[in-house]
């Protein structure tokens, strides 16, 4: 999530592991203007602290990492977005398939706090 604009870059994954996370970091790197630094604020989940993730980040110095304190999810802006997404879409939603769910989640009309 770009905290300045509220834009969210998402990617559907099958497993929450370091391979999927490092692939996501590669996508962020490609989709972010070359001259900009990328600041990551992450929890201490295993995919965020794995050897592969640390090596990927070390090899790409435009990434800066800050780990949120343990047991402090309210400090992580994306957790607030997940909460909003759950309240506004997932609890009330009807989805025909995983692809339909993915389309609705990534549609900005349902996932932005500004959408109401």
Secondary structure as UniProt FT lines:
FT   TURN            3..5
FT   HELIX           18..31
FT   TURN            34..35
FT   STRAND          38..42
FT   HELIX           46..49
FT   HELIX           51..58
FT   TURN            61..62
FT   STRAND          63..67
FT   TURN            70..71
FT   HELIX           73..75
FT   HELIX           77..85
FT   HELIX           86..90
FT   TURN            91..92
FT   HELIX           98..106
FT   HELIX           108..111
FT   HELIX           113..115
//
